Amino acid sequence: MPLSDLDSTAAHVRHGIKTGIAALLALVIASLLDPKFGMWAVVSSVIVMQVNVAESIHMCWYRFTGTAVGALIGILGIVLLPETPLGTAIALFCSVAFCAYMTRHNPRYRMAAITVSIVLIASLGAENRVVFSLMRVVEITIGVLCSYVVSIWILPARVGEALEARLQTQFTRASDIYAALVEDFLGTTATTTEATLEPLLKDIAANRGLFRKMLRHESPLFDDNATLMDKQIVVLEQCARHLTGMLRTVLDMREGGYNLLMAPEIRAVVTASRVAMTALGEGREPDVNSLRALLDKADRKLEELRESGATKRFSARELVQVLAFYHYIQRMGEDLQNALGRSAAQS
C-alpha cells in the first residue's frame, strides 16, 4: 500500500522494520564468509537504508562508490608504506587528508575516507592485509546490497507515489484558496490573510526536488507517469504565481470588496477553472472547450461594461485593482487550458 506522506508515523514504522530486516540479512550473509567481521555489513546496511526508495538507492550508490575508491586508496597505502607505527601514521594521514580535500569535488570521498580508515587500521596485524581489506570491502558491499534489495522489494515507500498524492492534494488546496480569494474580492466573505498561501507555496516549492529524485533513482525501476507529473508541477507553479498576485490585491483592496456587475461571468470562469484543476490533479484530461468559451464570454462582458461607461464609477486605484484581479483569473484559466492541451482554437 503506497504512502502519501513520507514523514508520517507509518512511513517511519516501515523504515524501522526494513532496516531491521536488512541488518539481519546482512549479518547472516556476511557471517557465512567471516563470522568475526559481520558488523561491517550490518553497519553499512543501517547507514544506507533511508525512509524512501529514492534516497536509499542514492545512499547505496554513494556508499558503494565511496567504498570502492576508499579501498583502492587504502590498499595503495598498505602496498607503498611499511606496517610500522610511522608508516601507518603517514598512510592514514595522507589518505584521509586527500579524501577530505576531494570532498570539494565529490561528496562520496567522505565515505572513501571512512573506508580508508577501516582498511588501514583494521588490517593491522593481519596475515595478508590486502586480502583482509578486500574482505572488509566485500562485507560493506553485502550490507549495501541487502539494503538495496530490501528497500525495493519489501514495503517500498516510493517518492513517485508520495509525489503523485501530494500533487493531487495541492491542486485541491489551490482550488479552495482560489475560490476563497475570489469571494473575498467580490465582497462575499473575508477569510484570507497574509498567511493563507504560505503552507501551499512551501509545498509547491518542494515538488521539483522530489521530482528530480524520482527521475534519477526510481524511474529506471518503476513505471511512473513522469510526463504528467511534470505538467502538474508546472501548472501548480503557475497557479502559485497567480494566487500570490490575487492575494496581494485582496489584502490591498478597499474594505468590503467589489460588487461587480460581471460577478456571474467571473464565478463561471472560476468554477470551470476549479474543475480543470481537480481533473489535472487526478490525472484526467477534461474537455476544456467550455473553459475557453467562458473566458471569451467574460472578456466580452468586460468590454461591454467599458463601452457603456460602467467602469467610470471606480477611482483610478480601484480600477487598477479590479483589472489586475481579473487579469489573474484570465491567466489562471488560460494556463490550465494550455496545460490540458485542448482549446477551442486547436480543435
ZAMARGU-4260 file (C-alpha; in steps of 0.2 Angstrom, whole numbers, plus 5000, padded with zeros to 4 digits):
<rodrens>
0) 5000/5000/5000 | 5008/5017/4995 | 5012/5030/5007 | 5007/5048/5003 | 5017/5056/5017
5) 5035/5050/5019 | 5037/5059/5035 | 5022/5050/5043 | 5022/5038/5058 | 5018/5024/5046
10) 5032/5028/5035 | 5045/5028/5049 | 5037/5011/5056 | 5040/5004/5039 | 5058/5011/5039
15) 5062/5003/5056 | 5055/4986/5050 | 5065/4987/5034 | 5081/4992/5042 | 5080/4978/5055
20) 5077/4966/5040 | 5092/4972/5030 | 5103/4972/5046 | 5099/4954/5049 | 5100/4949/5031
25) 5117/4957/5030 | 5123/4949/5046 | 5118/4931/5040 | 5126/4933/5023 | 5142/4941/5030
30) 5144/4928/5043 | 5145/4914/5030 | 5161/4922/5024 | 5169/4928/5041 | 5159/4927/5057
35) 5171/4939/5066 | 5168/4954/5055 | 5149/4954/5050 | 5147/4970/5059 | 5154/4980/5044
40) 5140/4973/5033 | 5127/4977/5047 | 5134/4995/5049 | 5133/4998/5030 | 5115/4991/5029
45) 5110/5003/5043 | 5119/5018/5035 | 5112/5017/5018 | 5094/5012/5022 | 5083/5028/5021
50) 5064/5031/5023 | 5060/5031/5004 | 5067/5021/4990 | 5075/5035/4980 | 5086/5041/4995
55) 5090/5023/4999 | 5096/5020/4981 | 5106/5036/4982 | 5114/5031/4998 | 5118/5014/4991
60) 5127/5021/4976 | 5135/5034/4987 | 5141/5021/4999 | 5147/5008/4986 | 5157/5020/4975
65) 5164/5029/4991 | 5169/5012/4997 | 5177/5006/4981 | 5188/5022/4980 | 5192/5022/4998
70) 5198/5003/4997 | 5209/5007/4982 | 5217/5022/4991 | 5219/5011/5007 | 5227/4997/4998
75) 5239/5008/4989 | 5244/5014/5007 | 5247/4997/5013 | 5257/4992/4997 | 5268/5008/4997
80) 5271/5010/5016 | 5278/4998/5029 | 5267/4991/5043 | 5276/5001/5056 | 5268/5015/5068
85) 5276/5028/5057 | 5272/5020/5040 | 5254/5018/5046 | 5253/5036/5053 | 5259/5043/5036
90) 5247/5032/5026 | 5232/5036/5037 | 5236/5055/5036 | 5239/5056/5018 | 5225/5045/5013
95) 5212/5054/5024 | 5218/5071/5020 | 5217/5068/5002 | 5199/5061/5003 | 5194/5076/5014
100) 5201/5088/5001 | 5192/5079/4987 | 5175/5081/4995 | 5177/5098/4987 | 5173/5090/4971
105) 5163/5075/4976 | 5154/5071/4992 | 5157/5052/4990 | 5176/5055/4996 | 5169/5057/5013
110) 5163/5039/5013 | 5180/5035/5005 | 5189/5042/5020 | 5179/5031/5031 | 5184/5015/5021
115) 5202/5021/5021 | 5202/5021/5040 | 5194/5004/5041 | 5206/4997/5028 | 5222/5004/5036
120) 5218/5002/5054 | 5208/4986/5055 | 5220/4976/5044 | 5235/4979/5056 | 5242/4963/5062
125) 5233/4953/5048 | 5242/4939/5039 | 5238/4947/5022 | 5232/4965/5024 | 5227/4967/5006
130) 5216/4951/5007 | 5209/4956/5024 | 5205/4974/5017 | 5196/4966/5002 | 5186/4955/5013
135) 5180/4971/5023 | 5175/4979/5007 | 5165/4963/5002 | 5156/4964/5018 | 5152/4983/5016
140) 5146/4979/4999 | 5135/4965/5006 | 5127/4977/5018 | 5124/4989/5004 | 5116/4976/4993
145) 5105/4970/5007 | 5098/4987/5010 | 5095/4990/4991 | 5085/4974/4989 | 5075/4976/5005
150) 5071/4994/5000 | 5065/4990/4983 | 5056/4973/4987 | 5049/4974/5005 | 5036/4988/5009
155) 5043/5001/4997 | 5039/5019/5001 | 5042/5027/4985 | 5045/5046/4981 | 5035/5044/4965
160) 5019/5038/4974 | 5021/5051/4988 | 5023/5065/4974 | 5008/5059/4965 | 4997/5060/4981
165) 5005/5077/4985 | 5001/5085/4969 | 4983/5079/4969 | 4981/5087/4987 | 4990/5103/4981
170) 4978/5105/4967 | 4963/5103/4979 | 4971/5116/4991 | 4975/5128/4977 | 4957/5127/4970
175) 4949/5130/4988 | 4961/5145/4990 | 4957/5152/4973 | 4938/5151/4977 | 4941/5160/4994
180) 4951/5174/4986 | 4938/5177/4973 | 4924/5178/4985 | 4934/5189/4996 | 4937/5201/4982
185) 4918/5201/4977 | 4914/5206/4995 | 4905/5190/4999 | 4917/5184/5013 | 4933/5190/5021
190) 4943/5174/5026 | 4960/5176/5018 | 4976/5183/5027 | 4994/5185/5023 | 4997/5168/5029
195) 4984/5159/5019 | 4996/5154/5005 | 5012/5151/5014 | 5010/5132/5018 | 5004/5129/5000
200) 5018/5139/4992 | 5031/5129/5003 | 5024/5113/4997 | 5024/5118/4979 | 5042/5124/4980
205) 5047/5106/4986 | 5039/5097/4972 | 5054/5099/4960 | 5067/5092/4972 | 5056/5076/4974
210) 5053/5075/4955 | 5071/5075/4952 | 5074/5061/4965 | 5060/5051/4957 | 5068/5053/4939
215) 5085/5049/4944 | 5083/5035/4956 | 5066/5027/4954 | 5061/5029/4936 | 5073/5016/4930
220) 5065/5003/4941 | 5046/5009/4942 | 5033/5014/4930 | 5029/5032/4935 | 5020/5045/4924
225) 5034/5057/4924 | 5026/5067/4909 | 5010/5070/4918 | 5019/5074/4935 | 5030/5087/4926
230) 5014/5095/4918 | 5006/5096/4935 | 5021/5103/4944 | 5022/5117/4930 | 5004/5121/4932
235) 5005/5122/4951 | 5019/5134/4950 | 5009/5145/4938 | 4994/5144/4949 | 5005/5149/4964
240) 5011/5165/4955 | 4993/5170/4950 | 4986/5166/4968 | 5000/5176/4975 | 4996/5191/4965
245) 4977/5189/4969 | 4981/5188/4987 | 4991/5204/4986 | 4977/5213/4978 | 4964/5206/4990
250) 4974/5212/5005 | 4976/5230/4997 | 4959/5232/4991 | 4945/5243/4998 | 4936/5237/5013
255) 4921/5227/5008 | 4927/5221/4992 | 4919/5225/4975 | 4901/5221/4970 | 4905/5219/4951
260) 4892/5218/4938 | 4901/5204/4929 | 4902/5194/4945 | 4892/5180/4937 | 4904/5178/4922
265) 4919/5178/4934 | 4912/5165/4945 | 4908/5154/4930 | 4926/5155/4924 | 4932/5151/4942
270) 4921/5136/4943 | 4927/5129/4926 | 4945/5133/4931 | 4942/5123/4948 | 4935/5109/4938
275) 4950/5109/4927 | 4962/5109/4942 | 4954/5095/4950 | 4954/5085/4934 | 4973/5088/4931
280) 4977/5084/4950 | 4968/5067/4947 | 4977/5064/4931 | 4961/5066/4920 | 4960/5076/4904
285) 4943/5085/4904 | 4936/5094/4889 | 4942/5112/4892 | 4932/5120/4877 | 4919/5126/4889
290) 4933/5135/4899 | 4938/5144/4884 | 4921/5149/4880 | 4918/5156/4897 | 4934/5165/4896
295) 4929/5173/4880 | 4912/5177/4887 | 4919/5186/4902 | 4931/5196/4890 | 4916/5202/4880
300) 4906/5207/4896 | 4921/5217/4902 | 4922/5226/4885 | 4903/5230/4885 | 4904/5237/4903
305) 4919/5248/4897 | 4910/5254/4882 | 4894/5258/4892 | 4905/5268/4905 | 4901/5257/4919
310) 4919/5256/4925 | 4919/5275/4927 | 4912/5273/4945 | 4929/5266/4950 | 4943/5278/4955
315) 4960/5275/4946 | 4967/5264/4960 | 4951/5254/4961 | 4950/5251/4943 | 4968/5245/4943
320) 4964/5233/4957 | 4949/5226/4948 | 4958/5224/4931 | 4973/5216/4939 | 4962/5204/4949
325) 4953/5200/4933 | 4969/5198/4924 | 4975/5184/4936 | 4958/5175/4934 | 4960/5175/4915
330) 4978/5169/4916 | 4974/5155/4928 | 4961/5149/4916 | 4972/5151/4900 | 4987/5142/4909
335) 4975/5127/4914 | 4968/5127/4896 | 4986/5126/4888 | 4991/5113/4900 | 4977/5102/4896
340) 4980/5105/4878 | 4963/5106/4871 | 4957/5124/4867 | 4943/5128/4856 | 4955/5136/4844
345) 4965/5120/4842 | 4950/5109/4840
</rodrens>
